[in-house]
Amino acid sequence: MPNKNIQWYKVLNNTADLPEGRVTSVTAGHTGICLAHFEGKFCALDNKCPHQGGPLGEGSIENGLLRCPWHGWDYHPCSGKAPGYDDGVDTFPVEVRDDAVYVGVEEEIPHKETITDVMVETMINWGIDTVFGMVGHSNLGLADAMRRQEEKGNMKFYGIRHEGAGAFAASAYGKLTGKPAACFAIAGPGSTNMFTGLWDAKVDRAPILALTGQVASQVVGTGNFQEVDLVRAFSTVAEFNHRVLGNSKHAELMTLAIKHAIINRDVSHLTFPDEMQEMSAPENSAAQTPEGRISPFQIAPPRESVDKAIDMLCKAERPVIIVGHGARFSMDAIIELAEQINAPVMTTFKGKGQISDMHPLGCGVLGRSGTPIASWFMNESDLLLVFGASFSNHTGITDHKPTIQVDFDPLALSKFHKIDAPVWGEISVTVEIFRKELEGKTNTVDQRPEIVKRWELWRAEKNNRLKDDHGKGVSSIAIFNAMNELAPDNAVMCVDVGNNAYSFGRYYESKQNTFLMSGYLGSIGFALPASIGAWTAVGDSRPVVAVAGDGGFCQYLADLTTVVKYKMPIKIILLNNSELGKISKEQRAGEFEVWATSLHNPNFADFANSCGAFGIRVEKKEEVHAAMEKIFAHNGPALLEVITDVELI
């Protein structure tokens, strides 16, 4: 090895750290070294066995020879030769200086741009600068390209504890911002773990990019270790789904994946075979940008649809507006329209908080998780004006009223039944057209005094329910009543699935909150990973709160350590009734025996404290307010565990 190109690295602080007759794995720069102490001297070999890549530093010296731990091949510990054979492993110079051991390796060649460098830079140019995932053996080249971009300050990678949590976090990020984040996994089980979170994004129309490692192309289809045909596996969930090859148009492939995710509000998936992740980028390769590759979305509806909708609105005396999750980025314009035509505004459960319950026209949530206020005004109306909602049976939007439905997606229009006036157009553009054309033409009843009265009746009913106490734990309404007083007005609220969610939708009164949930998929376990995704989107500009039951929280319990690791000041309100209460309720409703719904739980507050968060556990109603006050005041991640009565929801 030419001395002029040698760089020396300390690999052992003291010779006593490696006894005679032993070997160990060390690193000199980026070079893996098997360091041996044999016959009174220190020797350095390439750490990779040339046959299967086994780590020789994990082997042992037997009868004067170093044995590979993977397949038993023998090498001399200092010369690297295999006795009786022509093969062997490379050696490196070693020096002992003041009892420390140094190994010399050739000066590293400067990094040459790779295919994955070009693709990751393209991804960042398109605005995807947040990635949730796990680094592993089949995605190391792609991970290294991300590392280089993170070191430049161009992206942030969050190492999660379960790939499903990473997909949920990316889904929540897309729901909150309308922009995709990426989730990232190894081949095989790491990739299949992401499926639930990807389906959550797909059915709730959140853009998301899934990036997966893959085993080498030559063994795809052979039953190799962790080999799953990921293109076939992702074909049901991913609207754009491709394997990246050495001869692909790499920047273009990434551009198309992101365009499909953004435009169709869907899942895009790219899988990267192991061997091509470190390939040098072809000459003249360049990362792409969105310039000239995507158009504005402000599409106006057809004139015929507008005319019919305007005619119906001009005739209405008691119109109401129903908004779903799809209208979340157009609410300022919708509220102005509501004020113009005196229309009460109610939301689907997914749309909770899109209008404040403190607004004079706000009527809360419609449907199973809703308020009697919303249902009353829908029933008293003579016209429904629906924005960004698809009439899920959980919402309970009647199909017996004259209805105008506005949506950016033509397939969402009249999805479940005939609509009187389906209007295809971008929501904010359509609302502005409605406002201009309705000026001075409507003759509607001012329903604000009735809204005040209905809220008074509902709050009186809630106060009566607060008195309920069976001596078996705290009621859900007591928890959400405390949250009404203490939760930050502008918090992003991430809610799980189950009775905790129904109670939250019914009893919590929104201010300037934003709510995230697993809507159409209804996946348990959403709240905690969603809060991670939400925090990465808003940072310290807004508080983030996760509301979960014990069943849902346990699904991704380990990712509380992720919250602590990245110092995310997320507040978790955990309702613990030691039961899958919603399932028990469904079993009773179906006239089945209640079976297999009881849970054995840890002390979640103690668990939170052991992770480095701040945890409090309360068992009595009178303890809730003070404990919650401490949780929200804590400067860092915190969890409030409340022992609840499964019957008082």
VENDA-V790022 format. One record per backbone hydrogen bond with DSSP energy under -0.5 kcal/mol. CO is the residue of the C=O (numbers start at 0). NH is the residue of the N-H. If there is no record, write none. Layout:
# VENDA-V790022
co->CO nh->NH
co->CO nh->NH
This chain:
# VENDA-V790022
co->1 nh->4
co->2 nh->5
co->4 nh->106
co->6 nh->104
co->8 nh->102
co->11 nh->100
co->13 nh->16
co->14 nh->17
co->18 nh->21
co->20 nh->60
co->21 nh->36
co->23 nh->34
co->25 nh->32
co->26 nh->28
co->27 nh->29
co->27 nh->30
co->29 nh->31
co->30 nh->27
co->31 nh->46
co->32 nh->25
co->32 nh->34
co->33 nh->35
co->33 nh->44
co->34 nh->23
co->35 nh->37
co->35 nh->42
co->36 nh->20
co->36 nh->21
co->37 nh->40
co->40 nh->37
co->42 nh->35
co->43 nh->91
co->44 nh->33
co->46 nh->48
co->46 nh->55
co->48 nh->52
co->53 nh->48
co->53 nh->55
co->54 nh->57
co->55 nh->58
co->59 nh->61
co->59 nh->66
co->61 nh->64
co->64 nh->61
co->64 nh->66
co->65 nh->74
co->66 nh->59
co->67 nh->71
co->72 nh->67
co->74 nh->65
co->75 nh->79
co->79 nh->88
co->80 nh->75
co->80 nh->82
co->81 nh->84
co->86 nh->81
co->89 nh->45
co->91 nh->43
co->92 nh->103
co->94 nh->96
co->94 nh->101
co->96 nh->99
co->98 nh->14
co->99 nh->96
co->100 nh->10
co->100 nh->11
co->101 nh->94
co->102 nh->8
co->104 nh->6
co->112 nh->280
co->113 nh->117
co->114 nh->118
co->115 nh->119
co->116 nh->120
co->117 nh->121
co->118 nh->122
co->119 nh->123
co->120 nh->124
co->121 nh->125
co->122 nh->127
co->123 nh->126
co->126 nh->128
co->128 nh->155
co->129 nh->181
co->130 nh->157
co->131 nh->183
co->132 nh->159
co->135 nh->138
co->137 nh->213
co->138 nh->142
co->139 nh->143
co->140 nh->144
co->141 nh->145
co->142 nh->146
co->143 nh->147
co->144 nh->148
co->145 nh->149
co->146 nh->150
co->147 nh->151
co->148 nh->153
co->148 nh->154
co->149 nh->152
co->155 nh->130
co->156 nh->158
co->157 nh->132
co->157 nh->159
co->161 nh->164
co->161 nh->165
co->162 nh->166
co->163 nh->167
co->164 nh->168
co->165 nh->169
co->166 nh->170
co->167 nh->171
co->168 nh->172
co->169 nh->173
co->170 nh->174
co->171 nh->175
co->172 nh->176
co->173 nh->177
co->180 nh->208
co->181 nh->131
co->182 nh->210
co->183 nh->133
co->184 nh->212
co->185 nh->190
co->186 nh->189
co->187 nh->190
co->187 nh->191
co->188 nh->192
co->190 nh->193
co->191 nh->194
co->193 nh->197
co->194 nh->198
co->195 nh->199
co->196 nh->200
co->197 nh->201
co->198 nh->202
co->199 nh->203
co->200 nh->205
co->201 nh->204
co->207 nh->267
co->208 nh->182
co->209 nh->269
co->210 nh->184
co->211 nh->271
co->213 nh->273
co->215 nh->218
co->216 nh->219
co->218 nh->221
co->218 nh->223
co->223 nh->226
co->225 nh->227
co->227 nh->229
co->228 nh->232
co->229 nh->233
co->231 nh->234
co->232 nh->235
co->233 nh->237
co->236 nh->238
co->239 nh->268
co->241 nh->270
co->243 nh->272
co->244 nh->247
co->247 nh->249
co->248 nh->252
co->249 nh->253
co->250 nh->254
co->251 nh->255
co->252 nh->256
co->253 nh->257
co->254 nh->258
co->255 nh->259
co->256 nh->260
co->257 nh->261
co->258 nh->262
co->259 nh->263
co->260 nh->264
co->260 nh->265
co->265 nh->207
co->266 nh->238
co->266 nh->239
co->267 nh->209
co->268 nh->241
co->269 nh->211
co->270 nh->243
co->270 nh->272
co->271 nh->213
co->272 nh->275
co->272 nh->276
co->273 nh->276
co->275 nh->278
co->276 nh->115
co->278 nh->114
co->281 nh->284
co->289 nh->292
co->289 nh->293
co->296 nh->298
co->298 nh->425
co->301 nh->305
co->302 nh->306
co->303 nh->307
co->304 nh->308
co->305 nh->309
co->306 nh->310
co->307 nh->311
co->308 nh->312
co->309 nh->313
co->310 nh->314
co->311 nh->315
co->315 nh->442
co->316 nh->444
co->317 nh->381
co->317 nh->382
co->318 nh->343
co->319 nh->384
co->320 nh->345
co->321 nh->386
co->322 nh->347
co->323 nh->326
co->324 nh->327
co->326 nh->329
co->327 nh->330
co->329 nh->333
co->330 nh->334
co->331 nh->335
co->332 nh->336
co->333 nh->337
co->334 nh->338
co->335 nh->339
co->336 nh->340
co->337 nh->341
co->337 nh->342
co->341 nh->343
co->341 nh->446
co->343 nh->320
co->344 nh->362
co->345 nh->322
co->346 nh->365
co->348 nh->351
co->350 nh->353
co->351 nh->514
co->355 nh->358
co->358 nh->361
co->360 nh->344
co->362 nh->373
co->363 nh->346
co->364 nh->370
co->366 nh->369
co->370 nh->374
co->371 nh->375
co->372 nh->376
co->373 nh->377
co->374 nh->378
co->375 nh->379
co->376 nh->380
co->377 nh->380
co->382 nh->319
co->382 nh->384
co->383 nh->385
co->383 nh->403
co->384 nh->321
co->385 nh->405
co->386 nh->323
co->387 nh->325
co->391 nh->394
co->391 nh->395
co->391 nh->396
co->393 nh->367
co->395 nh->397
co->401 nh->383
co->402 nh->420
co->403 nh->385
co->404 nh->422
co->405 nh->387
co->406 nh->424
co->407 nh->409
co->408 nh->411
co->408 nh->412
co->409 nh->412
co->411 nh->414
co->420 nh->404
co->421 nh->423
co->422 nh->406
co->422 nh->424
co->425 nh->429
co->426 nh->430
co->427 nh->431
co->428 nh->432
co->429 nh->433
co->430 nh->434
co->431 nh->435
co->432 nh->436
co->433 nh->437
co->434 nh->438
co->435 nh->438
co->437 nh->440
co->437 nh->441
co->444 nh->446
co->446 nh->450
co->447 nh->451
co->448 nh->452
co->449 nh->453
co->450 nh->454
co->451 nh->455
co->452 nh->456
co->453 nh->457
co->454 nh->458
co->455 nh->459
co->456 nh->460
co->457 nh->461
co->458 nh->462
co->459 nh->463
co->460 nh->464
co->461 nh->465
co->463 nh->466
co->464 nh->467
co->473 nh->644
co->474 nh->478
co->475 nh->479
co->476 nh->480
co->477 nh->481
co->478 nh->482
co->479 nh->483
co->480 nh->484
co->481 nh->485
co->482 nh->486
co->487 nh->490
co->488 nh->511
co->490 nh->492
co->490 nh->513
co->491 nh->493
co->491 nh->544
co->492 nh->494
co->492 nh->515
co->493 nh->546
co->497 nh->500
co->497 nh->501
co->498 nh->502
co->499 nh->503
co->500 nh->504
co->501 nh->505
co->502 nh->506
co->503 nh->507
co->507 nh->509
co->509 nh->356
co->509 nh->357
co->513 nh->492
co->515 nh->494
co->516 nh->518
co->522 nh->525
co->524 nh->528
co->525 nh->529
co->526 nh->530
co->527 nh->531
co->528 nh->532
co->529 nh->533
co->530 nh->534
co->531 nh->535
co->532 nh->536
co->533 nh->537
co->534 nh->538
co->537 nh->540
co->538 nh->541
co->542 nh->491
co->543 nh->570
co->544 nh->493
co->545 nh->547
co->545 nh->572
co->546 nh->495
co->547 nh->574
co->548 nh->552
co->549 nh->553
co->550 nh->554
co->551 nh->554
co->551 nh->555
co->552 nh->555
co->553 nh->556
co->555 nh->558
co->556 nh->559
co->557 nh->560
co->558 nh->562
co->559 nh->563
co->560 nh->564
co->561 nh->565
co->562 nh->567
co->563 nh->566
co->566 nh->568
co->567 nh->569
co->569 nh->637
co->570 nh->545
co->570 nh->572
co->571 nh->573
co->571 nh->639
co->572 nh->547
co->572 nh->574
co->573 nh->575
co->573 nh->641
co->574 nh->549
co->574 nh->576
co->575 nh->643
co->577 nh->598
co->578 nh->580
co->579 nh->582
co->579 nh->583
co->580 nh->584
co->581 nh->585
co->582 nh->586
co->583 nh->587
co->584 nh->588
co->585 nh->589
co->586 nh->591
co->587 nh->590
co->592 nh->594
co->596 nh->579
co->598 nh->600
co->601 nh->603
co->602 nh->606
co->603 nh->607
co->604 nh->608
co->605 nh->609
co->606 nh->610
co->607 nh->611
co->607 nh->612
co->608 nh->611
co->612 nh->614
co->613 nh->638
co->615 nh->640
co->617 nh->642
co->619 nh->622
co->619 nh->623
co->620 nh->623
co->620 nh->624
co->622 nh->626
co->623 nh->627
co->624 nh->628
co->625 nh->629
co->626 nh->630
co->627 nh->631
co->628 nh->632
co->629 nh->633
co->630 nh->633
co->633 nh->635
co->636 nh->613
co->637 nh->571
co->638 nh->615
co->638 nh->640
co->639 nh->573
co->639 nh->641
co->640 nh->617
co->641 nh->575
co->641 nh->643
co->642 nh->473
co->643 nh->645
co->644 nh->647
co->646 nh->648
co->647 nh->475
